[in-house]
C-alpha cells in the first residue's frame, strides 16, 4: 500500500526478468513465500534478511538471471523507501514531538475522560476513518500509532481491541473511497462517475468498517492478547516540563496534514485543471511529504515551544525519534523489494492470462481478478489498476451505478488477505510488536473480512440499483 507514483512504477514493469511458463512461475511464487515464512518462524531470522533471501529464491525458482533478480529487488526496495520511508520518518518526528511535549498525553487523557470503555473501539474507528479519508494508508498509520498505543496502555486495553478498529478505518478508506489512488485509477479506467462511486463507496464502507473493526476486534483480542510494545510507546514526558500544549492546538497539529491533503483532493475534483494556479499550489501543499513536513514544522512551535522546549531540546527530540524506526524502514523496504520481484517476474500477467476465460458475472470477475493479483504481488494499487484494465470492456454497456459498483468490487478485491509480500503487513507487524503468526491472525484476517464483506454489500446493491 503505497502512493500512486510508486505503484505506477511497479505496474509499468513490462519486460519480465524471466521467460518461465505460468506453471513454473506459480511454483516459484509459492516457494518464495514459503522460504520467507520458514526463515522467520522456524529459524527466527530477521524479517529484512528473510525477505531478501526469499526474493532471491523466487528469482532462482522462476529461472531468472541472478543479476536481474537483484536489480528488481533493489529497485522495489528503493521505490518503496522513497515513497514511504520519508513519510514514516516525518511521522516518527511528529509522534516524538507529541509525546515529549505532553501533547499525546493531553489527547489520550481527553479521549479516556470523555469516552466510555465500551465505546472506545467505536471512537477509534471513527477517528481513523475521518483521518484516513484523504491520507495514504502509511501516513494514517504513522499519525495514529502514538495515540493508539497510548490509549491502549493508559486504558489497559488489549492492543487489538483498539488497534484493529483504527486499522480497519484506514484500510477501508484506502481501498474503496476516492481520492485514494487505486479507486481513482479504477474510476478512470472504467469511465465511472466519481460522485456516484464516492456515494456508493460510503454506503458500502460503513457496515464493512463496523464488522471488520469494532466487531472483529473482540475476537482478534482473544486470539492475540498483547499489550502495546514498550519500544514503540511514546514515553510519558519528564516532569520538568514548564507546561503542556492545549488539546485544541495539539489536535489541530495532528489534523493539519489531513486538512491539507483533503483540500488538494477537493480542488482536484472541483477544478480538475492541472494548469490552473490554485491546483498547482494545492498539488504541492497537499502532497503527503509537504503536508507532513508542514505538520512537523508547525508542531515544533505548537507542541515543542508551547511546552517550553529550547532549540537544543527540539533538536534532541528529532534525533531520538529516528533511531527506533530504522528496523521498520528496512523491513518495509524489503517487502517492497519482494513485491517488485514478483511483478517483474510476470506474476501479475500470469494471473491476468488465467482469468481471461472465466465465465462469471462482471462484479465477481473484477473482484476475483483483483484478489488473485493482490495475493500474488502484495500490492493493493497494482491489483486495482490491473483488474480495472482487464474488466474495462465490460463496463462499456453498464449503467452509471453498476460501473461504480464494478470500481468498488475491484477495490474490495485488492484488499484481500495481506501477507508477507505486502509492505503494509510488515509495517503493522513492527509497529504493533507482533510475530508473523499473530499478524496473520489479526491484520490479514481483518483485511480479508473487509474484502469479503464489501463484496457482499456490493452484490446486494447491484440487485437493488
C-alpha positions in Angstrom: 0.0 0.0 0.0 2.0 2.9 -1.2 1.5 6.1 -3.1 0.4 6.1 -6.7 3.8 7.1 -8.1 5.5 4.1 -6.5 2.8 1.7 -7.6 2.6 3.1 -11.1 6.3 2.3 -11.5 5.6 -1.2 -10.4 2.6 -1.6 -12.7 4.7 -0.3 -15.7 7.2 -3.1 -15.5 6.6 -4.6 -19.0 9.8 -6.6 -19.6 9.7 -9.8 -17.4 13.0 -10.8 -15.8 12.3 -14.4 -16.8 10.7 -16.4 -19.7 9.3 -19.0 -17.4 5.9 -20.5 -18.1 2.9 -20.0 -15.9 3.3 -23.3 -14.1 6.9 -22.6 -13.2 6.0 -19.1 -12.1 3.3 -20.4 -9.8 5.7 -22.8 -8.1 8.3 -20.0 -7.8 5.7 -17.8 -6.0 4.8 -20.5 -3.5 8.4 -21.4 -3.0 9.5 -17.8 -2.4 6.7 -17.2 0.1 7.5 -20.5 1.9 11.1 -19.6 2.2 10.2 -16.3 3.9 7.7 -17.8 6.3 10.1 -20.7 7.2 13.1 -18.4 7.8 11.1 -16.1 10.1 9.1 -18.6 12.0 11.4 -21.7 12.2 14.8 -20.1 12.1 13.9 -16.8 13.8 15.7 -14.8 11.1 15.2 -11.1 11.0 12.4 -10.2 8.5 14.7 -7.9 6.4 17.1 -10.8 5.8 14.3 -13.3 5.2 12.6 -11.1 2.6 15.9 -10.5 0.8 16.7 -14.2 0.7 13.1 -15.1 -0.3 13.3 -12.6 -3.2 16.5 -14.3 -4.5 14.9 -17.7 -4.0 11.8 -16.6 -6.0 14.0 -15.4 -8.9 16.0 -18.6 -8.9 12.9 -20.9 -8.9 11.5 -18.7 -11.7 14.7 -19.2 -13.8 15.6 -15.5 -13.8 19.3 -14.4 -14.0 20.6 -13.5 -10.6 21.6 -10.0 -11.7 18.1 -9.3 -12.9 16.6 -10.6 -9.7 18.9 -8.4 -7.6 18.2 -5.4 -9.8 14.4 -6.0 -9.5 14.6 -6.4 -5.7 16.8 -3.3 -5.1 14.5 -1.2 -7.4 11.5 -2.3 -5.4 13.2 -1.6 -2.1 14.4 1.8 -3.3 11.0 2.9 -4.7 9.2 1.7 -1.5 11.5 3.5 0.8 11.4 6.6 -1.4 7.6 6.6 -1.3 7.1 5.5 2.3 10.4 5.9 4.2 10.4 9.7 4.4 6.7 9.7 5.5 7.5 7.2 8.2 10.4 9.4 9.4 8.3 12.6 9.4 5.6 10.7 11.2 8.0 9.4 13.8 9.3 13.0 14.4 5.8 14.3 14.8 5.0 11.4 17.1 8.0 12.1 19.3 7.1 15.8 19.5 3.6 14.8 20.5 5.0 12.5 23.2 7.8 14.6 24.7 5.8 17.8 24.8 2.9 16.2 26.6 0.6 16.7 23.6 -0.1 13.0 23.2 -0.9 12.8 26.9 -3.3 15.6 26.5 -5.2 13.9 23.7 -5.2 10.5 25.4 -6.4 11.9 28.7 -9.2 13.8 26.9 -10.3 10.7 25.0 -10.2 8.5 28.1 -12.1 11.1 30.1 -14.9 11.6 27.6 -15.3 8.1 26.1 -16.6 5.0 28.0 -14.6 1.8 27.9 -17.3 0.1 25.8 -17.4 2.9 23.3 -13.6 3.2 22.8 -13.3 0.8 19.8 -16.1 2.8 18.1 -14.3 6.1 18.8 -11.1 4.7 17.3 -12.8 3.5 14.1 -14.5 6.9 13.7 -11.3 8.8 14.2 -9.3 6.6 11.8 -12.0 6.8 9.1 -12.0 10.6 9.2 -8.2 10.8 9.3 -7.9 8.1 6.6 -10.3 9.8 4.1 -7.6 11.9 2.4 -4.5 10.1 3.6 -2.4 7.2 2.2 -2.5 4.2 4.5 1.1 4.6 5.7 0.6 8.3 6.6 -2.5 7.4 8.6 -0.6 4.7 10.4 2.2 7.0 11.5 -0.2 9.7 12.6 -2.4 7.4 14.6 0.1 5.0 16.1 1.2 7.2 19.1 -2.5 7.8 20.0 -3.5 4.1 19.6 -0.6 2.8 21.7 -1.1 5.4 24.5 -4.8 4.8 24.7 -4.2 1.0 24.9 -1.6 1.4 27.6 -3.4 4.1 29.8 -6.8 2.5 29.4 -5.4 -1.0 30.0 -7.0 -2.3 26.7 -5.8 -5.2 24.6 -3.9 -3.6 21.8 -6.0 -5.5 19.3 -9.3 -4.1 20.7 -8.1 -0.6 20.0 -5.7 -1.2 17.1 -7.9 -3.3 14.8 -10.7 -0.6 14.6 -8.1 2.0 13.7 -6.5 -0.2 11.0 -10.0 -1.1 9.6 -10.9 2.6 9.3 -7.7 3.4 7.4 -7.8 0.3 5.2 -11.5 0.7 4.1 -10.8 4.3 3.1 -7.7 3.2 1.2 -9.4 0.5 -0.9 -12.9 1.9 -1.5 -13.1 5.6 -1.3 -11.7 8.2 -3.8 -9.5 10.3 -3.7 -7.2 7.4 -2.9 -5.1 6.4 -6.0 -6.5 2.9 -6.5 -10.1 3.9 -6.7 -9.3 7.0 -8.8 -7.4 4.9 -11.4 -10.2 2.4 -11.5 -12.8 5.2 -12.0 -10.8 6.5 -14.9 -10.2 3.0 -16.4 -13.9 2.1 -16.2 -15.2 5.6 -17.1 -17.3 5.6 -13.9 -18.8 8.6 -12.3 -16.7 9.8 -9.4 -19.6 11.3 -7.4 -21.7 8.1 -7.7 -18.7 5.9 -6.8 -17.9 8.1 -3.8 -21.6 7.9 -2.6 -21.9 4.2 -3.1 -18.4 3.7 -1.6 -19.6 5.3 1.7 -22.7 3.1 1.7 -20.5 0.0 1.4 -17.8 1.3 3.7 -20.0 2.0 6.8 -21.2 -1.6 7.5 -17.9 -3.0 6.4 -15.8 -1.0 8.7 -18.2 -1.8 11.6 -17.9 -5.5 11.1 -14.1 -5.5 10.4 -13.3 -3.0 13.1 -15.2 -3.0 16.5 -16.9 -6.3 15.9 -13.9 -8.3 14.7 -11.6 -6.7 17.3 -13.4 -8.6 20.0 -12.2 -11.9 18.5 -8.8 -10.6 17.5 -8.2 -9.5 21.1 -8.9 -13.1 22.3 -6.7 -14.7 19.6 -3.8 -12.3 20.1 -3.9 -10.8 23.6 -1.0 -8.5 23.6 -0.1 -5.2 25.2 1.3 -2.2 23.4 5.1 -2.8 22.7 7.2 -0.7 25.1 9.7 0.2 22.5 7.0 1.8 20.3 5.0 3.5 23.1 5.7 7.3 23.2 7.2 7.7 26.7 5.5 10.0 29.2 7.3 13.3 29.2 9.6 14.1 32.1 8.2 16.2 34.9 10.4 19.2 34.2 8.0 20.5 31.5 7.0 24.1 32.1 3.5 23.4 30.7 1.6 21.2 28.4 0.2 22.1 24.9 -3.6 22.6 24.8 -5.9 20.0 23.5 -7.1 22.2 20.6 -3.6 23.1 19.5 -2.4 19.5 19.6 -5.4 18.2 17.7 -5.0 21.0 15.1 -1.4 20.0 14.6 -2.2 16.3 14.0 -5.1 17.2 11.7 -3.0 19.7 9.7 -1.7 17.2 7.1 -5.2 15.6 6.9 -6.7 19.0 6.1 -4.0 19.9 3.5 -4.5 16.6 1.7 -8.2 16.9 1.8 -8.0 20.4 0.3 -5.9 19.0 -2.5 -8.4 16.2 -3.2 -11.3 18.6 -3.3 -9.5 21.0 -5.6 -8.5 18.1 -7.9 -12.2 17.1 -8.1 -13.7 20.6 -8.5 -11.1 22.4 -10.6 -9.7 19.4 -12.5 -7.2 21.6 -14.4 -3.5 20.9 -13.7 -2.5 24.2 -15.4 -4.8 26.3 -13.1 -2.8 28.2 -10.4 -4.9 27.1 -7.5 -4.5 23.4 -8.3 -0.7 23.8 -8.8 -0.5 25.2 -5.3 -2.7 22.6 -3.7 -0.8 19.8 -5.5 2.3 20.9 -3.7 1.0 21.7 -0.2 -1.3 18.6 -0.3 1.3 16.1 -1.2 2.0 13.7 1.7 5.6 14.8 2.0 4.9 18.5 2.2 1.8 18.1 4.4 3.6 16.0 7.0 6.7 18.3 6.8 4.4 21.3 7.5 2.9 19.5 10.5 6.4 18.8 11.9 7.5 22.4 11.5 4.2 23.7 13.0 4.5 21.1 15.7 7.9 22.5 16.8 6.0 25.7 17.8 2.6 24.5 18.8 4.0 21.5 20.7 7.7 21.9 21.4 7.9 25.7 22.1 4.5 25.6 23.8 5.9 23.1 26.3 8.9 25.3 26.9 11.4 23.4 24.7 14.7 25.1 23.9 16.2 24.8 20.4 18.7 22.3 21.7 15.9 20.1 23.2 13.9 20.3 19.9 17.0 19.0 18.1 17.5 16.2 20.6 13.8 15.2 20.3 14.1 15.0 16.5 17.3 13.0 16.7 15.9 10.5 19.2 12.8 9.9 17.1 14.6 8.4 14.2 16.6 5.6 15.8 13.6 3.3 16.7 12.3 3.3 13.1 15.5 2.0 11.3 14.4 -1.6 11.5 10.8 -0.8 10.4 12.2 1.1 7.3 14.4 -1.8 6.3 11.6 -4.4 6.6 9.0 -2.3 4.8 11.6 -1.6 2.0 12.4 -5.3 1.7 8.7 -6.1 1.5 8.5 -3.7 -1.4 11.6 -5.4 -3.0 9.9 -8.8 -2.8 6.7 -7.3 -4.3 8.6 -5.8 -7.2 10.4 -9.1 -7.9 7.0 -10.8 -8.1 5.7 -8.2 -10.5 8.9 -8.2 -12.7 8.8 -12.0 -12.9 5.5 -11.6 -14.7 3.2 -13.0 -11.9 0.6 -10.3 -12.4 0.4 -11.1 -16.1 0.1 -14.8 -15.3 -2.9 -14.1 -13.2 -4.5 -12.0 -16.0 -3.9 -14.8 -18.5 -5.6 -17.3 -16.3 -8.6 -15.0 -15.7 -9.4 -14.2 -19.3 -11.5 -17.3 -19.9 -13.6 -17.1 -16.7 -17.3 -17.0 -17.4 -18.8 -15.3 -14.4 -20.7 -12.1 -13.5 -18.7 -8.9 -14.1 -18.7 -7.7 -10.5 -17.5 -11.1 -9.2 -14.9 -11.4 -12.0 -13.4 -8.0 -11.2 -13.2 -9.0 -7.5 -11.6 -12.3 -8.2 -9.0 -10.9 -10.6 -8.1 -8.2 -8.1 -7.8 -10.9 -5.3 -5.5 -13.1 -7.4 -3.2 -10.2 -8.3 -3.2 -8.9 -4.7 -2.2 -12.4 -3.4 0.5 -12.7 -6.0 2.0 -9.2 -5.9 1.0 -7.9 -2.4 0.1 -4.5 -3.9 -3.5 -3.2 -3.5 -3.0 -0.4 -6.1 -1.3 -2.7 -8.7 -4.2 -5.2 -8.2 -6.8 -2.4 -8.7 -5.0 -1.0 -11.8 -4.5 -4.4 -13.4 -8.0 -5.7 -12.7 -9.7 -2.5 -13.7 -7.9 -2.6 -17.0 -8.9 -6.2 -17.7 -12.6 -5.7 -17.0 -12.9 -2.2 -18.5 -14.6 -3.5 -21.7 -17.4 -5.0 -19.5 -18.2 -1.5 -18.1 -19.0 0.0 -21.6 -22.6 -1.1 -21.5 -23.2 -0.8 -17.8 -25.4 1.8 -16.1 -23.8 4.6 -14.1 -24.5 2.8 -10.8 -23.2 -0.6 -11.9 -20.0 0.9 -13.3 -19.4 2.5 -9.9 -20.1 -0.8 -8.2 -17.5 -2.5 -10.5 -15.0 0.0 -9.3 -15.8 -0.9 -5.7 -15.7 -4.6 -6.4 -12.2 -4.3 -7.9 -11.2 -2.1 -4.9 -12.6 -4.7 -2.4 -10.7 -7.5 -4.1 -7.5 -5.5 -3.9 -7.6 -5.6 -0.1 -7.9 -9.4 0.3 -5.5 -11.2 2.7 -2.5 -9.1 3.1 0.5 -11.3 3.8 4.3 -11.4 3.6 4.7 -9.8 0.2 2.8 -6.7 1.3 4.9 -3.8 2.8 1.8 -2.9 4.8 1.9 -6.3 6.5 5.4 -5.6 7.9 4.5 -2.0 8.8 1.6 -3.3 11.0 3.7 -6.2 12.4 6.6 -4.0 13.5 4.5 -1.1 14.9 2.3 -3.4 16.9 5.1 -5.7 18.1 3.6 -8.9 16.8 5.2 -12.0 15.2 4.2 -13.3 11.7 1.5 -15.7 13.0 -0.1 -13.0 15.2 -0.1 -10.6 12.3 -1.8 -13.1 10.0 -4.5 -13.9 12.7 -5.3 -10.2 13.2 -4.3 -7.9 10.3 -4.5 -10.4 7.5 -7.9 -11.8 8.7 -9.2 -8.2 9.1 -8.2 -7.4 5.5 -10.0 -10.5 4.3 -13.1 -9.6 6.2 -13.1 -6.1 4.7 -12.7 -7.6 1.2 -15.5 -10.3 1.5 -18.0 -8.1 3.4 -17.5 -5.3 0.9 -18.2 -7.7 -2.0 -21.4 -9.0 -0.3 -22.8 -5.4 0.1 -21.7 -4.5 -3.4 -23.6 -7.5 -4.8 -26.7 -6.7 -2.7 -26.6 -3.1 -4.0 -26.4 -4.4 -7.6 -29.7 -6.3 -7.0 -31.4 -3.1 -5.8 -30.0 -0.4 -8.2 
